[in-house]
């Protein structure tokens, strides 16, 4: 039995929502609730985050995909839509590579099919060093607010506080293992190109983690592409209603 902690709502076409780095499944709760009137929506804690344990100190995205495939088999989740935020998007693409035509469609929310460039890899290494020296709490308290657009931080104070509290539930070895997994992941552009199912991308014009230029370079590979103007890396919080409508439209169309 896999030890994936998850929640589920609704009935119908299965939709699996996968959270990002320093997040837990509950980040998706209001989105899941809104979509559950039409779909069978699941959200989960990735291993090493929230209430899903990670028994090893080193993990690849491919290994995480195998764990989630096993979990989906146990839950009898067939032909799902996978929607991933940030790291969740990288996991979504690894699952697509593993499961291929057994996936109905995918959505990348503030995520990318590109591998890390040298600058990004160097940033990941700094993250690992910081985590080892300072620990989870100090890291997430500094890291999480930066995911929001600077001009919106005051307005989303409560949401940022909640996101920081959720991030504190991450384990140190989980954060380090996933930082390495993100750093070492390969490009999945050709996989994206070859997948003929419905593909959605949601990007933020002010996203500091996934630059808008990179998203625009991939735009042609998606059946639906949406830019959120003036939004950072957390569109599902900063423009929650808009993101829900985009997701609902995408899922209904396909």
N, C-alpha and C positions, 0 to 999 in steps of 0.2 A: 504493500500500500504506500502510495506517495504521501508525503506529509505536508502537502500544500494546503494552507489555510485560505478559505475563500468564502464569498457570499454570493447568493444568486437571487434574482428577482424575475417575475414574469414568466410568460410562456411563448412558444413559437420558435422562430429562427434563432439559433444560438449566436450570441455576440460575447466575445471574451475581451475584457478591457485589461490591459497590462500597464502597470505603473512605471514611473521612471526611477532614476537613481535618487537615493535619499527620500523615497516616498513609500507609502504602503497602499494596499488595495483600496482602503477607505477613501483615499483621495478622489476616487471615481464615484463615490456614493450618490451624490445628487444627480450626476449624469446618468448613472445606472437606473436610478428611480424614475427619471423622466423617460428613459427609453423602454422601461419595463412594461409600459401599457401596450406595446406592440411586439416586443422581442423577449426572448429568454436571455437575460443578461447576467454574466458572471464577472466578478472581479476578484483578484487573488493577490496574496502577498508572495512576491518572488522569494525563493530560498535565500535566507540571510537577512530578510527584511520583515518587520512586523512579527507575525506569529508563525511564519514558515521557517523551520530550522535549516541551516546549511552545515552539513557534517564535515565538510572539507575546507581546507584553507585556500584551495586553488580551484577555479572553475572556468570553463570556457562557455561562450554563448551557445555553442553547439550542444554542450552537456546540459545546459539549462533547458534547451529546446526538447531534449530527450525526456527530462523530468516532467515538463509540461505536457508532452504528448501522452506520457503514461497517465498523468492526472486526467487528461481529457478522455482517454479510453475508459478509465475507472468511472468517470461521471457520465459516460455515454454521450459525450458532446461530439456530434458529427457535423461535418461540413460547416464549420463556424466562420463568422467574420472575426478577424483579429484586429483590434485597435490598440496601438501602443504609443505611449507618450515617452519621447526621448529614449532612454535605455529600453523601455518597453517596445519601442519601434525596432531596435536592434534585435531584440528577442523575437519579435514578430517575423522579421526577415529570416532569422535562423530557423524558426518553425516552418516558414514557407519552403525553405530549402529542404528541410527534413520531410515535410508532409505533402508538398506539391499540390496536386489536384484535389487533395482532401481538405483543402482550405477554400472556402467560398470567395472570400475577398479580404483585403487588408486596408488598414488606415494607419498612416504615420502622422502623429501629432507632434510637431516640433522635434522631428527626428530626421534621419538621413540614411541613404544607402551607401554613402561614401565611407571609406575607412578614415581613421584619424590621420591628419597630416603631422609633420614633425613638430610643429608648434603645439598642436593639441596633445601629442604624446608626451611632450615635455611638461605640459600642464598636468597631465595625469600623474606623472612621476612625482611632481611637487605635492599633489594631493595625497599620494601614498606616504610621503615623508611627513607631511603635516599630521595625517591621521595617526601614524606611529608615535609621533612626539606628543601630540596634544589630545588625542582621543576623539570619540564620536561627538560628544556634546559641544565642544569648542568648534569642531569642524562644521557641524550642521548649522549652528547658530550664525556662523559667518557666511556659509555657502548658500543656504536656502533663500534669504532675502534678495540675493543678487539675481535670482531667476526671474524676479518680477521687474517690470519696467520701472526705472528710478522715479519717474513722475507719478507712478501709481502706488508707490509703497505706502504712503501715508493713508490713502483711501482703503488699501487692502491689509491694514495693520492686523486685524483679527484673523484673516485668512492666513497671513504669513506666520502669525503666532501658532495657529493650528498646524500648519505645514512643518514648522520647526519641531513642535511636540511629536508629530508623527515620525519625523526623521530621526528623532532620538531613540525610536524603537529599533533602529538598524543596529546590527552587530558590527563590531570593529572588523572582525575577519571577513564578514560579508561585504562591507564597504570596500575593503582593500581588494578582495577577490574580484569584485565587479569592476573596480577601477582598472585592474589589469586586463580583465576580459574585454572591456570597452577599448582600451589602448591597443590590444593585440588583434582586434577583430578585422576581418577582411572586407573589402568592398563587395557589395552585393548588387551592384548596378545591373550586371548582365542577367542576374536572377529576376530582378524587377522587370527588366525589359521582356524576358521570356514568359513571365506569368501573364496569362490572358484574362484572368478574372478581374473584377472591379478593384481599382486601386485609388485611394484617397490620400492627399497630402494636405495638412493644415500647417501653415508657417506663420511666424510673427515677424513683422518688419523690423522690430527692435530686439530680436532674439540674440542674446550675447553668446549662447551656447551652440546654436545651429544658425550660422549666418544666413541671412535672406538670399545672398548671392548664390550660396550653395543650393538652397531650395529651388531657386529659379532655374538653375542648371539642370535640375531633375524633373522640372515641371512636365515636359513632354512625355514622360514615362507614366504619368498618372491619368486615369480616366476623369478624375475630379481634382482640382487644385484650388485651394483657397488661401488668400493672404489676409491676416488680421492686422490692420494698420495700427501702428503705435503700441503694439503688444510685444512683450518679452517672450520668455520661455514657458509661460504658464497660462496660455490662452484658455485652457479648460477652467481656470479660476477667474482670470481677468475679464474674459468674455464668455462666461459660462453659457448663457442663453443662446448666444450665436453659435457656439461650438455644438451645443445640443441640437440645434436646428440643422446645422451642416451634417452632423452624423445621422440624424433622423432621415434627412433627404437622401443621403447616400445609401443608407440601408434599405429604404423603401424602394428606391429606384432599381435595386438589384435583387 
